[in-house]
Amino acid sequence: MNIAEYNRNAWDKQVENGNCWTVPVTPEQTALARQGQWDIVLTPTIKVPHEWFGDVRGKEILLLASGGGQQGPILAAAGARVTVYDNSPRQLERDREVAARDGLEITTLLGDMRDLSALASESFDLIFHPVSNCFVDTVLPVWREAYRVLRRGGALLAGFNNPVLYLFDQEELQKSGVYKVAHRLPYADIETLDEETRTRLFGADCPLEWSHTLSDQIGGQLAAGFVLAGFYEDIQPDDPFSNFMPSYIATRALKL
């Protein structure tokens, strides 16, 4: 199976279905960002601390797997030089729509987050990578490529989900609210659920997901050469699991 192609089609359908991560920002939000009043998220709810960015004005920022007309336009309106790199043509359309509507300059590139060969080494001051690497089967190339295209002194801001989310039998959870440990980690949809079960649980147009170990998510950044400089955890408000422990993680890593 071609994972990138499958999830590209799935995310294009998520745009059609109105997934919350595909709904563009409003003109009012970009207007406020132009005045220096803005916030964006790596994980579902917590606003990324502004000190994690520094002054974005004039910075070359790569929005990695971050299409959808949300974070990219806000950073462009705040004064950054923005490139949005995403696997979904429809998600990139959202960024171009906002750019045209609000008079923003945004470069959009179609591609797999694991392969940034279209981008020159040391060409960005900051990389913004919200929760998305659960949609690829291996995360280590993402960190290596991010390190390559980032300039010395630059930062990688990344969000990802807690792998413990994938332990449980989703059918049992949806049916009875019982957290039944059922899956070995690291988890992969295509190795665990047949198409009929996936459709019943998550809908016909859901993208394939993988969990990644914390050794790969955090240790992988360190192995790529990054130095960890920031960390926080977050919840998903509509997920009952968040009543027990945080389900998302954000990191700030530096290329020194």
Sequence and secondary structure as in RCSB ss.txt:
>XXXX:A:sequence
MNIAEYNRNAWDKQVENGNCWTVPVTPEQTALARQGQWDIVLTPTIKVPHEWFGDVRGKEILLLASGGGQQGPIL
AAAGARVTVYDNSPRQLERDREVAARDGLEITTLLGDMRDLSALASESFDLIFHPVSNCFVDTVLPVWREAYRVL
RRGGALLAGFNNPVLYLFDQEELQKSGVYKVAHRLPYADIETLDEETRTRLFGADCPLEWSHTLSDQIGGQLAAG
FVLAGFYEDIQPDDPFSNFMPSYIATRALKL
>XXXX:A:secstr
  HHHHHHHHHHHHHHHT GGGS   HHHHHHHHTT    BSSSS B  GGGT   TT EEEEET  SSSHHHHH
HHTT EEEEEES HHHHHHHHHHHHHHT  EEEEE  TT  TTS TT EEEEEE S GGGSS  HHHHHHHHHHE
EEEEEEEEEEE GGGGGB HHHHHHH    B   SS BHHHH  HHHHHHHH TT    B   HHHHTHHHHHHT
 EEEEEEEE  TT GGGGTS  EEEEEEE  
